[in-house]
Amino acid sequence: MKKLLLILLTITLFGCSQPQAENIPDTIHMVTTTDIHVIDPSLVENKTLYNDLSLNSGDGRLLNYSGEILQAFIDEMLIKKPEYVIITGDLTLDGEKLSHQWLAKQLDQLVQQGIQPLIIPGNHDIMNPSSRTYGSPSTYTSTVSAEEFATIYENCGYGNALYKDENSLSYVYELRDNAWILMLDTAMYYENSALGAESSGKIKSETFDWIEEIGALAKEKEVELISATHHSLIQHNSFFSSSYTLLNTLKAQRIFDEQNIRINLSGHLHAQTIAQKEIVNGTITDICTSSLLVYTNQYGDIHYKPFENFKYTSSEVDIELWAQDNSDNDDLLSFEDYSYEYFKFASTSRGVDRFKEKGFTDEQVKALQDVKGILNCYYFTGNVDEVRDEFKASDFYNWLIEQDDDTKSYILTMIQESPIYPKEITLILNK
């Protein structure tokens, strides 16, 4: 298998050796998070400018507190002590080299305590032409190449991977002697342009060949494969289909099915949602964890017993508890309320002018923003079931369904009933 690069697992300077066999529990405890979008604080020279960008970005990310949220998450992991922390891409705001280096140093806090970070890039992270400082004036700052990315995160999966794909930043990490995780690079940074980073994703054809080789090897060794990607393997929401699901998702589903890869961890959508699809040989489950930077700052807590069961539960970082010992900032000390109001407003900051151009009155525009903001808070956290019936019984809903506007389609997709509870799932596995 000439395309497979075998990496000898050795004790590193940071103590990343595999635990001795007699100390390995049957169940693997992992945590997954995604879309953390950090920035090196030194790049934010003008905080007012940066905070305005954060508030008006249109997607509700709490960019203004990304460092504090990350540190609260890390501190929570140091208490929880999972074996692995998986981050499925969009590690930085816009691929700034300094941000990658800063993040790698923060993640060393986990490594020093025997917790192994495993990371892959997202669409923001590599060769991003939007990489810049936030000052007066703002200036371009260096981004990273794929090779630099792997070097910076040598201690976060790349340095002690079991196998690496020579055509992408994909790799295999050995969770147990009978369980491997495929950390798959789906970002299309090689198609970035001067106008910005390519947000869509796919798996390269050469990487598909590599996955098949890994699958054959796993079958031979009686190893179970799970996977992680930035872009979703299965469509979660019809309104967000084009750039959030893999462009070659049908081929990916077929190959995953043939190789008996039944569980995929993803991100990119920023929403807490789980999708399943029945293929030829069985069901594939794609678990999309919401962005750590959006209300309610969730991550996925996983207990996985290979060939037996896989339990995923969403949890929330307790920012307020962390702030009590680490900050006197009022926003952080009352973060649940702050982040709710922030996300409610910031996730609807775009589109006001378009509503007015369509002839909506100021009262109707405000109602649209309010309802959209509230539903965003419930949908992206995986809690829309709590308000669906009440909303569908409202006069506003009756008015909305008579409108011809993208916002109607957006809202209706959010309140669709899902056959799968988006915040928790237990899967029974077998050979």
N, C-alpha and C positions, 0 to 999 in steps of 0.2 A: 504494500500500500504506500507507494512513493509520495502520495499527496498528504500523508499524515505525518505530522511532526511530533515525535514522542519526546516529552519533557520529563526528565528524571525529577521525582519529587524529593527535594532535599530540604534540610532545615535552613531557613534564610536568616539574615541578620535580624529580622523582625520577629522571629519565632513562629513562622507560619508552617511548622511541621504538622503532618497529619497525626491525630491522636493515636496512641497505641491501641491495638485491637481489644485488649481487655477492658479499656475504658469507653468503648464506643457503645452508646445505647442503641436499641433497635429502631427507635423513632428519631428522625432527623428534625430538629427545630430550626426553621428558617424564618426570616422576615423579608418581605419584598416591598420596595418603595420605588417611586418613579418621578420623573419630571420635577427635579428639585431646583433646577435653574439658578444655581448660585452664581455670585459674582465676587471676585476678590475686592474687598472693601477699598483697597488703594485705588481702584479704577473709578470710584464714585467720589469725584472731587466736588461736585455740586449736588448736594442731597436734595435740594428743592426740585431741580431739574429731573433727577432720577425718580423721586417720589411722584412727580406729575406723570412721568412716563408709565410708571407702575399703575397708577390709578386709571389712566386713560388708554391702557393697552387693549381693553375690550374683552379680556378673558378672565379677569378676576384674580390673577396670580398675585400673591402677597410678596412681590419682588422686594419691597422696601424692608421686609423682615426675613429675607431668605436665610441670612446667616444665623439669626436667632432661632429660627425654626429648625434648621439643620442641627444646631448644637443641642437643642432640646430633644430632638430625635436621637442623636448619638448618646446623650446622657441616659435616655430611656432604654436604649439598647444595652448600655453598660450595666443596667440593673436587670433587664430581662435576660440577657446573655444567650441569645440564639447562637447556633454554630455558624450560620451564614447570614449576611445581609446582602440581598440582591437589589441592584439598582438598574432598572431597565431603560436607561437612556435619558437624554436631555438633562445632563449633569450640570451644564452651565447656561448662563443667559444666552450668549451668542458665540460660544466656542473660544473665548479669550484664553490664551495660553496661561496667563497669570491666574485666571480663575480655576483652570484645571490643576495647576500646581498647588494652589491654595486648598482646593478640595481634597487632593491626595493627602496633604498634611493633616487635614481634619479627620479623614478616614483612618489614618494611622492610630488614632485613639482606640478604634475598634481592634485593629490588628494587635496592638500591644497587650490587649486583654484576651487574646485568643479567639476573636471573632473575625471570620474571613469575609471581607467584602468581595462581591463578584459584580462586575460592571460591564456594560456594553454602551456604545454610543447611541445617541438619538440624532434627529435631524438638525439640531442646533449646534452640535458639538465639534465638528471637524471642518476645516477649510471654509469657515463661515465669513463671508465678506462684510457682515454686519458687526463684526467684532470691533468694539470701540470703548473709549473712556467716556465718562459723563462729567464734563467740566465746562468751563467757559474759556475757549471753545472746546467742543468734543473732538477727539482725534482718533484715528484708526490705531488699533493696537494689535499685536501679533495674534494670530489664531494658531491652530496646530494641524499638522498632517496626520494621516493615519498612523504612520510609524511613530511619531512623537506621542500620540495618544496612548499607544500600547506601552511605550517606555515610561511615561508619567504614571500610568496605572499598573506598573509591573507587580506591585504588591497587592493588587485588587483583582487577581484572577489570571492575568496574562503571564506573570512570572512563573507560576507553578501549575499552569494548565496541563491537562493530560495529553490533549491533542489540540493543534491549531490548524485553521484553514489558511492556506497560503494565498487565497484570493480575496480575503475579507478579514475583518477583525472578529470573526467568529472563533469560538474555542469550546472545548469540552472540559468540564471540571468534575473530578471524581468526588461525589458526596459520600459514598460508601463503596465498598467493593462490589455491591450489587445495584448501585444507582449512580447514574451520571446525569448532569444537566448540560444541555446544549445552549450556550450563550451565543445567540445569533445576531449578527450585525445586519440590520435591514435598512440602515440609513443610506441615502443616495447622494452623499457628499461629492462624489465624483461627477455629479451633474449640477452642482451649484453654479450660479452665474453671478455677474456683477450686481444683479438686481436683488440677490438674496439667496438664502439657503433653500434647497429643494425639500419641501415638507413631506412629499410622498415617500413610500418605502417599498422595497422588494428584496427578495433573496436572489442573488446572482445564480445563473445557471451552473457555474462551476461549483458554487457552494452547495447547490442541490446534489451534485455528484458526490461531494464530500460528505453530506448528511447521509446519503445512501451507504457510503463506505463505513461511516460510524455506526449506522444501524446494523449492518451485517456483522461488524465486530461485536456490538453489544449483544446480538442474538447468540453469537458463538460463545461469549463469556457469560451468558445468562444474566445480563445487566439490564435494568429498566432505565429507559430514557424519558426525561421530561425536558422542557425547553423554556427559553425566555427570549422575547423579542421586544423591540420598541413599538412597532406597528402591530396592530391586532391581526390574528390569524383568521378570525371570523368577524363578520360585520355585526356590530353591536347596535347601531342606530342608523337607519336609512338616510337620515339627514347628513350624517358625517361619513359617508361611505368612501368617497374618492381618495382622500389623502390620509385617512386614518387606518384603513385596512390595507394589507399588502396588495400591491397592484397585481401580483401573480398568486393571489390567495388560493385559487382553485388547484393550481399545481402544487402549492405548498400543502394543502389539505390532503391531496392524493398521496404525496410522498410521506407525510407524517403518518397517514393511515397505514401505508404499506410497512413503515418501520415501527409501527406500534407506539408512536409518540402520542399520548392521549391527553397530556396536560401542558398548556402553554401559559406563561405569565407575561402580561403585556402592559403598556402604558399609552402615552401620546394623546389619548382622548381626554385626559384630565377628569374623567368620570369614573365612578365606582359602579362597575357593571360586569356581569358574567354571561357568556354566550356559549351555547353548545350546538353541535351539528353532528348528525348521524352520517357517517361515511360508509364505505363498503364493509369494512371489517370491525367497525365499532364507532363509539362516540368520541369526538374531540371536544375538550373544554378549554375555552380561552377566558382567563381571569384577568380583567383589566382593573388595575388598582388606580384610584384617583390620584391626581398630583398631590405631592406632599405640601405644595404651596397654596392650595385652594381650600376653602372652608369645606370640611372640618379637619384638615390636616391629617389624613388617614394613611395608614400603611396596612399591609397584609401580614397576619401572623399565621404561620404554616406549621403543621405537625404532619410529617410524612413518613410512613412506614412502607418501604419499597415492596411492591407486589401484594400489598394488603390494603392500605387506605391512605388517603390524602385529605387533610382537613384544613380549610382556609377560612379565616375569620378576619374581618376588617377591624382595626383598632384605631383610636385617635391619639395623637400626641397631646399630652396634657401641658400645653404652653403656659397656662396660668400657674400650675404647680411649679413648673420650672422657673418661672419669673419670680416667684416668691423668694427664691434663694439666689437669683442671679440678676435681677433688674429692678429698677424703680420706675420703669416706663409704664404709664397708665394704660396704654394700648395693650401691652403684653399682660398686665395684671388683670385686665378684663377682656381677654383675647376672644372668648367665645362670642360675646356681643360685638366686639370690634370687627372680627373677621366675617361675621354674618352680614353686617351692614356694608362692609367693604365689598364683599363678593356680590351682594345684591345690587349695589350701584355699579361697580366696575365692570361686571359682566354684561351690562346693558348700556355702556357708555357710547357704543357705536350705533348708528342707524337712526338717530333722532331726526336728522335732516331729511333722510329718505322718507320717514313717516310723514313729515310735513309736506314734502313734495307730492305725496300721494293724496293729499287733501284731508288727512286726519286733523281733527281739532286738537288744540293744546291739551284739552281734558282727555281725549282719547289717547294721545301720545303718552301722557303721564300714566294712564291706566295700563297701557301696553308695557311700558317700562317697569312699572311696579309688579305686575303679574309675572312678566318674564323673569324679573330678578328673583322673586320669591320661588318660582318654579325651578330656576337654575340652582338655588340653594338646596332644594329637595332632590332634584334629579342627580346632580353631580356628586352628592353624598350617598346616593343609593336609597334615599328615603321618600321617593315620590309617592309610594303607596299610601303614605300618611295623609296626603292632601288630594289625591286623584278624585275621589267621589265628591268631595266638597266643591272642587273646582268645576267639575262637569255639571254640577247642579246650579251653577251661578249664572246670572244674567250676562256676565261678561263672556262666558264660554259660548252662550247662544249667539251673541253678537259676533264673536271671533270666527265661528265656523262659516259665517256668511261672507267673510272678507276674502279677497284674492291677494295674498301677500305671503312672502317667504316666512314671516314671523309666525303665521298661522301653522304652516307646515312644521316649523321648528318646535313650536309648543305642542302640537299634536303628537309628534314623535316622542317627546319627553314623557307624555302622560300615558303612552301605550302600556298596557299590562304586559309584564314579562313572566314567562313560565318558570323563571329561575330567580330566587331571592338574590339580589346583587351583592349582599354583604357577607354571605357565609355559604359554604358548600362543603359537603363531605362526599368524597368519591371512593367507591369500593374498587380496588384494583385486583387483577389476577394475571397469572402468567399466560 
